[in-house]
Amino acid sequence: MNTPEKGAIVKEIRKAFEEGILPEAGVKLMAENKPVKKLFDLSQLGTSWF
């Protein structure tokens, strides 16, 4: 099966990551773990946010 994981773009992203030239946004894509999500207390916002 030909999936994006085996495509030319992903290969170039991996190559740039290995060479250390991938921009910060791309480095986040290559992280082994997702960043921890911040939770917000919406009850403190009142009703003006919607």
Distance bins in CASP14 RR format, pairs under 12 A and 6 or more apart:
PFRMAT RR
TARGET T0000
AUTHOR 0000-0000-0000
RMODE 2
METHOD distances of the structure
MODEL  1
1 7 0 0 0 0 0 1 0 0 0 0 0
2 8 0 0 0 0 0 1 0 0 0 0 0
2 10 0 0 0 0 0 1 0 0 0 0 0
3 9 0 0 0 0 0 1 0 0 0 0 0
3 10 0 0 0 0 1 0 0 0 0 0 0
4 10 1 0 1 0 0 0 0 0 0 0 0
4 11 0 0 0 0 0 1 0 0 0 0 0
4 13 0 0 0 0 0 1 0 0 0 0 0
5 11 0 0 0 0 1 0 0 0 0 0 0
5 13 0 0 0 0 0 1 0 0 0 0 0
5 14 0 0 0 0 1 0 0 0 0 0 0
6 14 0 0 0 0 0 1 0 0 0 0 0
7 13 0 0 0 0 1 0 0 0 0 0 0
7 14 0 0 0 0 0 1 0 0 0 0 0
8 14 0 0 0 0 0 1 0 0 0 0 0
8 15 0 0 0 0 0 1 0 0 0 0 0
9 15 0 0 0 0 0 1 0 0 0 0 0
9 16 0 0 0 0 0 1 0 0 0 0 0
9 26 0 0 0 0 0 1 0 0 0 0 0
9 29 0 0 0 0 0 1 0 0 0 0 0
10 16 0 0 0 0 0 1 0 0 0 0 0
10 17 0 0 0 0 0 1 0 0 0 0 0
10 26 0 0 0 0 0 1 0 0 0 0 0
10 29 0 0 0 0 1 0 0 0 0 0 0
10 30 0 0 0 0 0 1 0 0 0 0 0
11 17 0 0 0 0 0 1 0 0 0 0 0
11 18 0 0 0 0 0 1 0 0 0 0 0
12 18 0 0 0 0 0 1 0 0 0 0 0
12 19 0 0 0 0 0 1 0 0 0 0 0
12 21 0 0 0 0 0 1 0 0 0 0 0
12 22 0 0 0 0 1 0 0 0 0 0 0
12 26 0 0 0 0 0 1 0 0 0 0 0
13 19 0 0 0 0 0 1 0 0 0 0 0
13 20 0 0 0 0 0 1 0 0 0 0 0
13 21 0 0 0 0 0 1 0 0 0 0 0
13 22 1 0 0 1 0 0 0 0 0 0 0
13 23 0 0 0 0 0 1 0 0 0 0 0
13 25 0 0 0 0 0 1 0 0 0 0 0
13 26 1 0 0 1 0 0 0 0 0 0 0
13 27 0 0 0 0 1 0 0 0 0 0 0
13 28 0 0 0 0 0 1 0 0 0 0 0
13 29 1 0 0 1 0 0 0 0 0 0 0
13 30 1 0 0 1 0 0 0 0 0 0 0
14 20 0 0 0 0 0 1 0 0 0 0 0
14 21 0 0 0 0 0 1 0 0 0 0 0
14 22 0 0 0 0 1 0 0 0 0 0 0
14 26 0 0 0 0 0 1 0 0 0 0 0
14 27 0 0 0 0 0 1 0 0 0 0 0
14 29 0 0 0 0 0 1 0 0 0 0 0
14 30 1 0 0 1 0 0 0 0 0 0 0
15 21 0 0 0 0 1 0 0 0 0 0 0
15 22 0 0 0 0 1 0 0 0 0 0 0
15 30 0 0 0 0 0 1 0 0 0 0 0
16 22 1 0 1 0 0 0 0 0 0 0 0
16 23 0 0 0 0 1 0 0 0 0 0 0
16 25 0 0 0 0 0 1 0 0 0 0 0
16 26 0 0 0 0 1 0 0 0 0 0 0
16 27 0 0 0 0 1 0 0 0 0 0 0
16 29 0 0 0 0 0 1 0 0 0 0 0
16 30 0 0 0 0 1 0 0 0 0 0 0
17 23 0 0 0 0 0 1 0 0 0 0 0
17 24 0 0 0 0 0 1 0 0 0 0 0
17 25 0 0 0 0 0 1 0 0 0 0 0
17 26 1 0 0 1 0 0 0 0 0 0 0
17 27 1 0 0 1 0 0 0 0 0 0 0
17 28 0 0 0 0 0 1 0 0 0 0 0
17 29 0 0 0 0 1 0 0 0 0 0 0
17 30 1 0 1 0 0 0 0 0 0 0 0
17 31 0 0 0 0 0 1 0 0 0 0 0
17 32 0 0 0 0 0 1 0 0 0 0 0
18 27 0 0 0 0 0 1 0 0 0 0 0
18 30 0 0 0 0 1 0 0 0 0 0 0
19 27 0 0 0 0 0 1 0 0 0 0 0
20 26 0 0 0 0 0 1 0 0 0 0 0
20 27 0 0 0 0 1 0 0 0 0 0 0
20 30 0 0 0 0 0 1 0 0 0 0 0
21 27 0 0 0 0 0 1 0 0 0 0 0
22 28 0 0 0 0 1 0 0 0 0 0 0
22 29 0 0 0 0 1 0 0 0 0 0 0
22 30 1 0 0 1 0 0 0 0 0 0 0
22 31 0 0 0 0 0 1 0 0 0 0 0
23 29 0 0 0 0 1 0 0 0 0 0 0
23 30 0 0 0 0 0 1 0 0 0 0 0
24 30 0 0 0 0 0 1 0 0 0 0 0
24 31 0 0 0 0 0 1 0 0 0 0 0
25 31 0 0 0 0 0 1 0 0 0 0 0
27 35 0 0 0 0 0 1 0 0 0 0 0
28 34 0 0 0 0 1 0 0 0 0 0 0
28 35 1 0 0 1 0 0 0 0 0 0 0
29 35 0 0 0 0 0 1 0 0 0 0 0
40 49 0 0 0 0 0 1 0 0 0 0 0
41 49 0 0 0 0 0 1 0 0 0 0 0
42 48 0 0 0 0 0 1 0 0 0 0 0
42 49 1 0 0 1 0 0 0 0 0 0 0
42 50 0 0 0 0 1 0 0 0 0 0 0
43 49 0 0 0 0 0 1 0 0 0 0 0
END
